[in-house]
């Protein structure tokens, strides 16, 4: 049986409750998603409670801003997640 990867893109262990982000690209559109780690799925992915998403077309202004607290859950491979600090100090 293969060992489940529980590390983020920087090699640090994923901490449930911490905030992480990831990006996706499709035909010049980039979407950034931020969320809080909820749990590990049986298939080794990380479930995130999404708190913010933004989509932009390369070289253009913001296309879609789903604001904060979008109340959606997604699961993503842990190695695609990067830690995010939302403290506004």
TARASUL-V625190 format. One record per pair of residues at least 12 apart in sequence whose ideal C-beta (glycine too) atoms are under 10 Angstrom apart, sorted by the first residue. I is the first residue (numbers start at 1). J is the second residue. D is the distance in Angstrom with one decimal. If there is no record, write none. Layout:
BEGIN
i=I j=J d=D
i=I j=J d=D
END
This chain:
BEGIN
i=2 j=44 d=8.4
i=3 j=44 d=9.1
i=4 j=40 d=7.1
i=4 j=41 d=9.7
i=4 j=42 d=9.4
i=4 j=43 d=8.7
i=4 j=44 d=4.1
i=4 j=45 d=9.3
i=4 j=78 d=8.5
i=5 j=44 d=6.5
i=5 j=45 d=9.8
i=5 j=46 d=9.9
i=5 j=77 d=7.7
i=5 j=78 d=5.5
i=5 j=79 d=5.9
i=6 j=40 d=6.7
i=6 j=44 d=7.9
i=6 j=46 d=8.2
i=6 j=78 d=5.9
i=6 j=79 d=9.8
i=7 j=78 d=6.1
i=7 j=79 d=6.8
i=7 j=81 d=9.1
i=8 j=20 d=6.6
i=8 j=21 d=10.0
i=8 j=22 d=9.6
i=8 j=37 d=9.3
i=8 j=46 d=8.7
i=8 j=78 d=6.1
i=8 j=79 d=7.1
i=8 j=80 d=8.4
i=8 j=81 d=4.6
i=8 j=82 d=6.2
i=8 j=83 d=6.1
i=9 j=21 d=9.8
i=9 j=22 d=8.3
i=9 j=77 d=9.6
i=9 j=78 d=8.4
i=9 j=79 d=5.8
i=9 j=80 d=6.3
i=9 j=81 d=6.1
i=9 j=82 d=4.9
i=9 j=83 d=8.7
i=10 j=79 d=9.7
i=10 j=81 d=9.1
i=10 j=82 d=6.6
i=10 j=83 d=7.0
i=11 j=79 d=8.9
i=12 j=81 d=9.8
i=12 j=82 d=9.6
i=12 j=83 d=6.9
i=13 j=78 d=9.1
i=14 j=37 d=5.7
i=14 j=40 d=7.6
i=14 j=46 d=5.7
i=14 j=78 d=5.2
i=14 j=79 d=9.8
i=14 j=81 d=6.8
i=14 j=83 d=9.1
i=15 j=37 d=6.7
i=15 j=83 d=8.6
i=16 j=36 d=8.6
i=16 j=37 d=5.0
i=16 j=38 d=7.0
i=16 j=39 d=6.3
i=16 j=40 d=8.0
i=16 j=46 d=8.6
i=16 j=47 d=9.5
i=17 j=36 d=6.3
i=17 j=37 d=6.4
i=17 j=38 d=8.4
i=17 j=39 d=10.0
i=17 j=49 d=9.9
i=18 j=36 d=7.0
i=18 j=37 d=5.6
i=18 j=81 d=9.6
i=18 j=83 d=6.6
i=18 j=84 d=8.5
i=18 j=85 d=9.4
i=19 j=34 d=6.3
i=19 j=35 d=7.1
i=19 j=36 d=5.5
i=19 j=37 d=7.8
i=19 j=48 d=8.9
i=19 j=49 d=9.8
i=19 j=51 d=7.4
i=19 j=52 d=9.7
i=19 j=81 d=9.9
i=19 j=83 d=7.3
i=19 j=84 d=4.6
i=19 j=85 d=7.3
i=19 j=86 d=5.6
i=19 j=87 d=9.8
i=20 j=33 d=9.1
i=20 j=34 d=7.4
i=20 j=35 d=6.5
i=20 j=36 d=7.8
i=20 j=37 d=5.9
i=20 j=46 d=7.5
i=20 j=48 d=6.5
i=20 j=76 d=8.5
i=20 j=78 d=8.8
i=20 j=80 d=9.2
i=20 j=81 d=4.1
i=20 j=82 d=6.5
i=20 j=83 d=5.9
i=20 j=84 d=6.0
i=21 j=33 d=6.4
i=21 j=34 d=4.6
i=21 j=35 d=7.6
i=21 j=48 d=9.0
i=21 j=51 d=9.9
i=21 j=52 d=8.7
i=21 j=53 d=9.8
i=21 j=80 d=9.6
i=21 j=81 d=7.1
i=21 j=82 d=5.6
i=21 j=83 d=8.0
i=21 j=84 d=4.6
i=21 j=86 d=9.9
i=22 j=34 d=8.6
i=22 j=35 d=8.6
i=22 j=46 d=9.6
i=22 j=48 d=8.3
i=22 j=74 d=8.9
i=22 j=76 d=5.6
i=22 j=77 d=8.8
i=22 j=78 d=10.0
i=22 j=79 d=9.9
i=22 j=80 d=4.9
i=22 j=81 d=5.4
i=22 j=82 d=7.0
i=22 j=84 d=9.8
i=23 j=54 d=9.9
i=23 j=80 d=8.4
i=23 j=82 d=8.8
i=24 j=53 d=9.9
i=24 j=55 d=9.2
i=24 j=76 d=9.4
i=24 j=80 d=9.0
i=25 j=58 d=8.9
i=26 j=55 d=9.5
i=27 j=57 d=9.0
i=27 j=58 d=9.5
i=28 j=56 d=9.3
i=28 j=57 d=5.7
i=28 j=58 d=4.6
i=28 j=59 d=8.4
i=28 j=60 d=9.0
i=29 j=55 d=5.8
i=29 j=56 d=7.1
i=29 j=57 d=5.5
i=29 j=58 d=7.7
i=29 j=60 d=9.5
i=29 j=63 d=7.0
i=29 j=64 d=9.1
i=30 j=54 d=8.7
i=30 j=55 d=7.0
i=30 j=56 d=5.6
i=30 j=57 d=8.1
i=30 j=58 d=7.0
i=30 j=63 d=9.6
i=31 j=53 d=6.1
i=31 j=54 d=7.0
i=31 j=55 d=4.5
i=31 j=56 d=8.1
i=31 j=63 d=9.2
i=31 j=64 d=8.0
i=31 j=66 d=9.5
i=32 j=52 d=8.1
i=32 j=53 d=6.8
i=32 j=54 d=5.2
i=32 j=55 d=8.0
i=32 j=56 d=8.3
i=32 j=84 d=9.7
i=33 j=48 d=7.5
i=33 j=50 d=6.0
i=33 j=51 d=8.9
i=33 j=52 d=7.5
i=33 j=53 d=4.9
i=33 j=54 d=8.4
i=33 j=55 d=9.7
i=33 j=66 d=9.1
i=33 j=70 d=9.0
i=33 j=72 d=9.1
i=33 j=74 d=6.9
i=33 j=76 d=8.2
i=33 j=81 d=9.8
i=34 j=48 d=8.3
i=34 j=50 d=7.3
i=34 j=51 d=5.5
i=34 j=52 d=4.5
i=34 j=53 d=7.5
i=34 j=54 d=8.9
i=34 j=68 d=8.9
i=34 j=70 d=9.6
i=34 j=84 d=5.6
i=34 j=86 d=7.6
i=35 j=47 d=8.7
i=35 j=48 d=3.2
i=35 j=49 d=5.4
i=35 j=50 d=4.4
i=35 j=51 d=5.5
i=35 j=52 d=7.9
i=35 j=53 d=9.0
i=35 j=70 d=8.8
i=35 j=72 d=8.3
i=35 j=73 d=8.2
i=35 j=74 d=6.9
i=35 j=76 d=8.8
i=35 j=81 d=9.1
i=35 j=84 d=9.0
i=36 j=48 d=6.5
i=36 j=49 d=4.9
i=36 j=50 d=8.6
i=36 j=51 d=6.5
i=36 j=84 d=9.7
i=36 j=86 d=9.7
i=37 j=49 d=8.3
i=37 j=76 d=9.9
i=37 j=78 d=9.0
i=37 j=81 d=7.8
i=37 j=83 d=9.8
i=38 j=73 d=6.7
i=38 j=74 d=9.8
i=38 j=75 d=9.0
i=39 j=73 d=9.8
i=39 j=75 d=9.3
i=40 j=75 d=9.2
i=40 j=78 d=8.0
i=41 j=75 d=5.3
i=41 j=76 d=9.8
i=43 j=75 d=8.0
i=43 j=77 d=9.5
i=44 j=75 d=9.6
i=44 j=77 d=7.7
i=44 j=78 d=7.4
i=45 j=74 d=9.1
i=45 j=75 d=4.1
i=45 j=76 d=6.0
i=45 j=77 d=5.8
i=45 j=78 d=7.1
i=45 j=80 d=9.5
i=45 j=81 d=10.0
i=46 j=74 d=9.2
i=46 j=75 d=6.5
i=46 j=76 d=5.9
i=46 j=77 d=7.6
i=46 j=78 d=5.0
i=46 j=79 d=9.8
i=46 j=80 d=9.0
i=46 j=81 d=6.3
i=47 j=73 d=5.7
i=47 j=74 d=7.3
i=47 j=75 d=4.8
i=47 j=76 d=8.4
i=48 j=72 d=8.9
i=48 j=73 d=6.8
i=48 j=74 d=5.4
i=48 j=75 d=7.4
i=48 j=76 d=6.6
i=48 j=81 d=7.9
i=49 j=69 d=9.3
i=49 j=70 d=9.2
i=49 j=71 d=8.0
i=49 j=72 d=7.8
i=49 j=73 d=5.8
i=49 j=74 d=8.8
i=50 j=66 d=8.2
i=50 j=68 d=9.8
i=50 j=69 d=8.7
i=50 j=70 d=5.0
i=50 j=71 d=7.6
i=50 j=72 d=4.3
i=50 j=73 d=6.9
i=50 j=74 d=5.9
i=51 j=66 d=9.6
i=51 j=67 d=9.5
i=51 j=68 d=5.8
i=51 j=69 d=5.9
i=51 j=70 d=6.9
i=51 j=71 d=9.0
i=51 j=72 d=9.2
i=51 j=84 d=9.7
i=51 j=86 d=8.3
i=52 j=65 d=8.4
i=52 j=66 d=6.8
i=52 j=67 d=7.0
i=52 j=68 d=5.2
i=52 j=69 d=8.0
i=52 j=70 d=6.9
i=52 j=84 d=9.5
i=52 j=86 d=9.0
i=53 j=65 d=7.8
i=53 j=66 d=4.4
i=53 j=67 d=8.7
i=53 j=68 d=9.8
i=53 j=70 d=6.2
i=53 j=72 d=8.4
i=53 j=74 d=9.6
i=54 j=66 d=7.3
i=54 j=67 d=9.4
i=68 j=86 d=9.7
END
